[in-house]
Amino acid sequence: MAYNRACALRAVQRAGISPSVQHECAGHVPHDRSRFSAFGAEGGSIINIGSEASVTAYPTLSIYVASKSAVNGLTRARSKEFGPREIRVNALNPGGTETEGAHAAGVMGTESKKQIIASTSLGRVGQPEDIARVAVFLGSDDAGWLTGETIFANGGHK
């Protein structure tokens, strides 16, 4: 059966799923399908960006947690769909990272940042370069046997 994005979106909307979850689920699908033409016979790598929140029960962020969990499920399913074309699909889930978005949300420089640092084995928040290095690895031939995986880059945050 051919994928029909509009039909899938209507089904998600009828199920009463929030727009945030709709965005995470449906937002990745057309991008993945359109990427096929970018890969030759040798295949390649797709890296979906999720969040450590996908496995952390933040009490006030239930919709965000659900939407990021959807990215992980989509990653596993896509790895099986795209594997025969030698296309690996993995999810990269950063932990607390000092980004423009984190500053805009008011997380950095607050009690939240102190809590992230206190609960992180490495005793600091992540930097964009920390996440970039993991993404470079996942996209490289060194990660050639990884697909359908969810990789956490979170400094040991538990």
Secondary structure, 3 states (H helix, E strand, C coil): CCCCHHHHHHHHHHCCCCHHHHHHHHHHHHHHHHHHHHCECCEEEEEEECCHHHHCCCCCCHHHHHHHHHHHHHHHHHHHHHHHHCEEEEEEEECCECCHHHHHCCCCCCHHHHHHHHCCCCCCCECHHHHHHHHHHHHCHHHCCCCCCEEEECCCCC
